[in-house]
Amino acid sequence: MPIEKIEFDSDGYRLVGDLHLPVLVTEPRGAVVLTGPFSGVKDQVVGYYAARFAERGYVALAFDHRNWGDSEGTPRQQEDATAKVADLRSAVGFLAGRPEVDAERIAVAGVCLGGIYAAQLAAFDPRVKAVALIAAAYNNPTLIRERIGADNFAALMAQFAQIAQQQSDTGEVAYWPAVNPEGMPAGNPGPEPFAYYGTERGARPGWENRCTALSVLQELTLDVDAYLPLVTAPLLIVHGRGDQAVPLADAEAAFAKVAGPKELLVLDVSNHIDLYDDDTYVLPAVDRTVSFFDGSL
């Protein structure tokens, strides 16, 4: 599939992306913008999915959010939830202006943490006509506190407050590993995320194994529950039955909160990261998503 290197502006930042195009585009067609996991860049999960959407006839945009990869923004490797949603909004505007794209047929797909940003965008941007959340995170601070323990949660919040104060006093940004097989400190602790990002499987030139420490505060304080009930565009959730990072029960609870048209596909995946790049699961996920978009856009 043809890939066009593109740039667009978001709040004055130059963002860089790959526009995956179907072969022989003769008239405007549906498009999908992708947003992906914590610390991910366009050459990883979102690029993998974009290529498969293009094979099925969709114009698909994988791009680096500000602060990440080839895009502008500082501090580098900084997770900024508000900025990521703003970048998605700008990406929709970019797609709407492309001659290959029918501006009334634009969807958004979020993988892992990107699912939260996709839901937030769809809740408030009527240009988004359909949404797919694939192996998405469904963060809720109350739930996270329950799962890691109130004392651990409080200790982390105190640590982040100290880091923020030190950065304010010195101007120096504190960094943690993005993945760490031994556990904390890390943006994604434990052996499973390391099995993707820390190995040749997910290694890409634009990815670095680091994130700002305060990026983890962003992760822990995201609340998708505030947005799901406001999504009226048709929404598809694809999730793995054996996902241990984000239990299926979280996806099912999120599905129940959506009031508009919706579908749920559960795949027999034994972990979280196989929906990143294993075609045994990615292809059924993409096929169902394309079918869902075809019927919704």
Disulfide bonds with the S-S distance in Angstrom:
none
